[in-house]
């Protein structure tokens, strides 16, 4: 019955790991539902923020386009004024 020390050490460490792990605990359904609801709310809020960010981005592009158009019109008016004078 002379076993190898490596095998004994392996089984000793294996048993220590098993004892170190915590068993699966019962989850209270109300706490679980509250957690799931919290995750749902976070996802919904993230989605709403993304939609709002996209609207802001679109609005910014529109404002930039308007600003560019106004500057082009101002430049054209100045050119016409300089050519007349």
N, C-alpha and C positions, 0 to 999 in steps of 0.2 A: 503494500500500500504506500509505497514511497512516491508521492506526487511531486510534480515539478513546482518549484517556488514561483515561477512566472504565472502558472495557472492559478495558484492560490492567491497571489497578489491581484490578478485580474478579477477573480470572483469577489475578493474583499472590496476592491474599488467599485465594482459593479453594484454590490449591495449598498455601499455608502451613497452612491448616486441615486439609487432607488429610494433610500430613506430620506435623502435630501429633497427630492421632488415632493411637491404638495399634491394631495389628492384632489380630484375634481370636486368642487363645492356646489351645493344646490344654489341656483339663482332664483331670487324672488322675482316672479313674473311682473310685478308692478315696477320694480327697479329696472328690469330689463326693458320694459316698454318705455319708461322715462328716458332711458339711455338711447333707445332707437329713435324716439321723438326728438331728442336733442340733436342727434346726428342728422335727421331729416331737416330740422329747422336750419342747421348750419349749412347744409347743401342748398336749401332754398335761398337763404340769404346770400350765399356765394353766387348763385345763379342770377339773383336780382342785381347784385353789384356788377356782375359781368355785363348784363344787359344795359345798366345805367352807364357803365364805362363805354360801351359801344356807342350809345346815343351821344355821349359827350364827345367822343372822337369824331363822330359824323358831324356834329354841330361845329366843332373846331375846324374841320375841313371846309365846311360851308362858309364860315367866317373868313378863313384864309382866302378862299376863292373870291369872296366879295371884296375883301381888302385889295387883292391883286387887281380885280376888275376896276375898282375905284382909282387905284394908282395909275392904271393904264389910261383911264379916261382923263385924269388930271394931266398926265403927260401929253396926251393928244391936245387938250385945251391949251396947254402952255406952248406947244409947237405951233398951233394955229395962231396964237396971240403973237408969238415972236415973228412968224412969217408975215403977219399983217403989219406989224410995226416996224 
